[in-house]
């Protein structure tokens, strides 16, 4: 905001910004890529702005409808005729036999109503998706927790965190993945996870690694869903389920965007969730993958005492680490 004020308007601000990029950087050396970058981020924030405007418009429409309804009810109340005195109830004599029959019919109706209520109550209690009278908060990270792992998800990916002991190394991990199943454990021991996914996944894009944070050491498995735009109610079939209706946000909103913009928005959402959990963002995960590929491509180099920052750049056909 200060920059805009100092430039005396948005037009001068952008003129100064692009002038700086021309004089101090190589931004314009790849004009098409530069234009694509500017356009991409413009579309992302345009979509976010449009979403906010739609929500404000909907709130205003709801407020106006509520106001009109209140006025209509007040008008009806004024025009409502005064109630006429009720006619005296007609008393009709019946026999004792008829009275007993009526009493039995009422008793049977009451018993049937009681049975129906009990059946409905039992159905609600056995329904895992029933959130009526449920004060439980939304699932953390849109996922859940079991005795052996913690899992989170976005519409496109699932992340499973499996706690391990300090002495466990990567070469000791037993890992097997198919489009429908996952097995993770320590070699020579009973698998920690050995089951089926609720939905099909993309095996080629699945990564796993050992990470360490304040809570300990974990085998972290990042899995890309085959069918995106759909929430999972569990990570492994048979484990505890979550109520996907409690996950905040609306799936249909992302579906209104074009594929490139939607992908960028989903990436921003994923990175925000990762930062909240103290875990690496998608860019950091990609850089680590590039570093691992570089080290694998150069086995003759000793990296045991090397110190790396998190930046890896690919320049031409050569790879540099700085």
N, C-alpha and C positions, 0 to 999 in steps of 0.2 A: 504494500500500500504506500509506503514511504517513497519507493522508487517511482511509482505512478505519479504521486503528487509532485515530486521533484522534476519529473519530465513534463509536467503540466498537461497531462492527458494520456490516454491509452495509445493514441497514434504515435506520439513522440516517444513514448516508452518502448514500443515495439521497434521503432526506427533505431533508437539507441541500442537496443538489445541486439538486433541483427547487424548493426554496424560494428559492435564489439566483437561478435562472432566472426565477422569478415576480417577484422584487423588482427585479432589475437589468437584465432584458432584456424584449423583446417576444415571447418564445418562445411564449407561450400566446395571442397575438393571432390565430393561425391554428391552432386546436386540432387539426383533422384532420391538417394537414400536420406538426405537431409530433409527434403520435402515430405517424404514418407513418414519420417520420425515426427515432424511437426504435426502433420495431418492426423497421425494415429493418436497422439496425446490430446489433440483438439477434440477428436471424436469421443474419446473416453470421458473427458470432463463435460462435453456437451450432453452425453447420455446421462451422466450423473445429475447434471443440472435439470434436464428434462424430467427425470424421475422425481426430483424434489418438487418441481413445479406441478407435476401431476398430483402428487400427494397433497400439496397446498390447495389445488383446485378442488380435489375430492372433499377435503375437510370443509371448504367453504360451501360446496354444494350440500353436504350433509347438514351443516349448520343452518342453511337456508331452508332445507326441507323440514328440519325440526321446528324452525320458527313458523313456517306455514301450517304445519300440523297442529301446533299449539293454538294458533289463531283460529283454525278450523274447528277445533274442539270447543274453544270458548264460544264461537258463534253457534254451534249446535246446542250448547248448553243453554244459551239465551233463547233459542227458538224452540226448545223442548217443551211440549205442553205439560201442564201440571197433571200429576197422577190422579186418576179418578179413584174414589173410595172403592176398595175391594168388595166384591159381592159376597154376601154371607155364604159360607160353605154349606152345601146341601148335605144333610144327614140322611143316610140310607141304612135301614136295618138289614142285617144279614143273619143267616143261621149259624149255629155253632160249627157245623160241618164246613161251611164256606169259609168261616174265620180260620179254622185249623188248616185248610188248604192254602189260604193266602199266607199264613205264617210259615208253612213248610216251603213255599216257593221263595219267600224272602230269605229263609235260612240257607237254601241251596245256592241262591245268587251270591250271598255273602261268602260262602265257602269257596265257590268258583273264583270269585274276585281275589280272595286271599291266596289261593294256589297260583293264580296268574302273577300276582305281585312277587311271590317267592321265586318263581321261575325267572322273571325279569331281573330280580336282584342277583340271582345266581349267575345269570348270563353276563351281567355287568362286572361282577367280581372276577369272572374267569376270562374276561376280555382284556388282553395285555395292552390294547390300544385305547382303552377307555380312560379318559382323563377327567371325568366328571368328579367334582369334589376332590381333586388332586392338587395339592399345594406344592408338589415337587417342582424345582426350578428346571429350566431347559437344560438338556444334556451338555456338559462342558465339552467344547470343541466339536459339538454335533456327534459325539461318540459315547463311549462307555468304558467301564473298567471291570475286569474279571480277576480271579485269584492269580493269574499268570501273566497278564498283559494289560496295557492301556491302549485304547484306539480312538482316533479322531478321524474326521472326514470333511471333505468339501464335496461339491457336486461331481467333481471329476476324479478325485483321488481319495485313497484311504491310507492312513499312516498308523502302523502298529508298533508300539514300544514294548519290548520284552526285557525286564530287568535280568541282569546277569551278575555273577560274582567278579571281583576285581581281577582275579588271575586268568580269566577266560580271554583267549586271543582269537583273532579272526579265523585262523587255520583250524581251530577246535569247533567251529560252528558247523552243524549239519543243516543244510538249507536245500529245500526242493520245492519248486513252484510249477504248477500247471495252470491252465486257464480256469480251472474250477477248484483246485486244492492247494493247500499250503502246509508244509512241514518245516518246523524250526526247532532246533534243540542243540544239545551238546553231544558230540560224537561219543558213542559208547554208552549213552544214557537214554532214558525214555524221553521221547520228544516233548517239548514244552507246548507246542501247538501242532496238531495233526488233524486237520479237518477240511471241510468244504467251505468255499465262499458262498454267500447267498446269491451272488450274481457272477457272471463271467468277467474276467479281467484280462488286461493286455500284458502278456508275459515279457514281451521284448522291452517294455518301458519300466519294468520293476527293478528297483535298486534296494540293496540293504547294506548297512554299515554299522560299526560299533561307535556309539557316541557316549560322551561323559559330561555330566553337569552336576549341579549341586545335589540332585536327588540320587546320584549314583551312575552306574554304567548300564547301557541299554543296547540291545540289538534293535535297530530302527529299520523297518521295512516300509518303503514307499510304493504303493500299488496304484496303478492307473486303472480306473473302471473302464470296461469295454463299452458300457452304455452309460453315458454321463447324463446330467440333469435328473438324477434319481437318487434319493437318500436311502442308505442301507439301515435296517433296524438292528443288525448285528454284524460283527466282522467275520465270525466263524459260525456256521450253522450248529445249533444246539447250545450255544452260549447265551448268556442273558441278553434280552432284547431291550431296546430303547423305544420310547414313544416318538416317532418321527414327526408327529403333529405338533410337538413342542419345540421343534427346531425353528428358530426365528427366520424371517425372510420369506419371500415368495419366489418359487422357481420360475413362474411364468414371466417375470420381469426380465430375467436374463435371456429368455428365449426370444424376446422382441428385438434383441440386438443382432447385428450382423456377426458372422463367425469370428472375424478378427477382433472387433471391439469386445465381444463377449469373452473371448479368450484373455484379453488384457485385463478386463474387470475381474474375472475369476482369479487371475494371477495376483492381482492386488489384494483380493479377499484372502487368498491362501497365505500370502506373505504377512498380512496383518495378524492372522491367527498364529502363524509360526513365531512371530515376534512376541506375542502375548505369552506363548508357552516357552520362550527362551530357546527356541530351536532355529536352525538355519533357514533362510528364505530360499525361494526357488533359484535365484541367481547364485547364492552361495553353494547350493547343492550342485548346480551345473559346473561351477568353477572347481569344486572338489572332484567331480567326475573327470574333468579335463586334466587336473593334476595327477589323478590316479592313472589316467591313460598315458600321460607323458612319462611317468615313472615306469610304467609297464613297458613302454616302447624303448626305454633306455636302461636295461638291466645292468649294463656295465658301469653305471654311475652309482655312487654310494650316497644315499640320502639320509642315512641314519643320524648324522649330526647336523643336517641342514635345517635352517630356520626359514619358514615360508610365511609370507603374508597371504591374504585371501584373494589377491588379484592375479589372474592369469590372462595374458593377452596373446592372441594369435596374430602374428604379423607376417603377411605373405605366406610362404610355405614353411617357415621356421616357427618354433615355439620358444618363447622366452618366459622365464620365471623371474619376477622381481619382487 
